[in-house]
């Protein structure tokens, strides 16, 4: 998959990006041992975002396992069309390709945070500007 590093002035505004992400993820499921929809996240006035700040925003109790994963690696399997894919799977792959481009064209410092174990909260987040974090949340089941 080609990484689009162009962060020109053609980026969407905060409300435009939120609406675009809502449309792009409508009905789109993340498949693991179960299927979960995506939720759009938009946090304003965030200073020095990192995994500790994330845990404060999502209000996780006590100690929790948190792992970061490269944005492109996280989406690698779902953005590569396979010759054995059905037409439905090919269409879904194109939706994921569009989603990855939408995120990478509009956000900087994209990172995936995997919080918890077995039932994992996945946060795909990036910086719209110095104080605005936008991205997606879904769940992954790994037993």
N, C-alpha and C positions, 0 to 999 in steps of 0.2 A: 504494500500500500504506500502510496506517495504521501509524504508529509508536506502539507501546505504551510509554509512558514511566512506567508505574506500577511502582515498585520497592518495593512494600509488603513487609510481613513474611511474605507468602505465598510468597516465593521458596524454591526448593528448596535443600536442603543440598548440600554437595559430592558425597557419594556418590549422593544421589538424582539430581542433575543429570547426573552422569557416566552413570548407568544410563539415564536418559531420553534422553540424546544418543545413546548406543549403540543404543537401540531405534529412535529417530527416523531414524538414518542407515543402519540395517541394509538392505543391498541397494540403497541410494540411490547413484546415480552422478552425478558432475559431468561434464558433456559439454563437450569442447573438440574438438580434432582427434583426441582419443582419450578414453576414458572411464576414470575412476578413482573408487574408493570413498573414503569419508571415514574418517578415524581420529580418535578422541576424544583430546584432550590435556588433561592436568591437571598443572599445575606448582605446587608449594607453596613457601612461603618465598621468594617472588620480591620483591625490592626495586626500586622505581622502574623498572617494565617499560617498555621502548622497543625500537626496532628493533635497537639494538646488543646489548641483553640477549637478544633473540630469537636473534640470530646465535650467541651463546655457547651457548644451550641446544640449538640444532640442529647445532652444531659444523660450520659451513660453513668450508671452507678458503679462506684468502686473501680477496681482494676479490670481492665479488659485488654484482650489481645488486639493490636492494631498493626497492620502491615500495609506498606505502600507498594503500588505496582505502577509500572510505566503505562501511560495512557494508551499508546499504540499497541503494546503487548496485550493489554486487557481486551481490546476489540479485535485482535488479529484473527481469531477463528471465525467470528461472525461477519467479517468484512471480506472474506475470500470466497468467491464463488467456486463451486466444485462442479465437475462435469456430471456427477450423479445427482445434483440438486434438481428437485422438481421445480416447476414454474413458480409455485408459491414460495419455495425456499430461495429461489433466485430473486424474487421481488423483495423478500425480507432482507436479503444480503444488500440489495441496493438501498434499502431504507437505512440500514446500519452504516453504509458508506456515506450516505448523505448526513447522517447524524454526526459521524466522526468529523466530516468536513465542516459542518456547522459549528461544532465546538472548537475545532482547531483554528478556524478562520476568525473567530471572535474572542477567544480567551487565551491568556498567557499562562504559563506555568501549570499546564494541565497535569493533574495527578489523580490517581485512583487510591482511595483509602478503603481498606477492607477491615471492618471492625467486628470483632467477635469470632466465635468458632462454631462450627456446625451450621447454625443459622447466622449468616454473615450479612451485615449491612454494608453495601458497596456504595461509596460516595465518589462520583466522578466530578471533580471540581477544578475550576480555574479562575484566574483573576480577569475581570472585565476592566478594572482600573485598580488603582492602589488601595481602594477600600471596599470594593464590591466583589464578592465571591458568587459565582453562578455555576450551576451544574445539575447533576442528576443523582437520584438515590434509587436503589433497588435492593432486593435481597437475593442472596445466593445460599443454596442449601448444599453442604458438603458433609457427607457422613463417612 
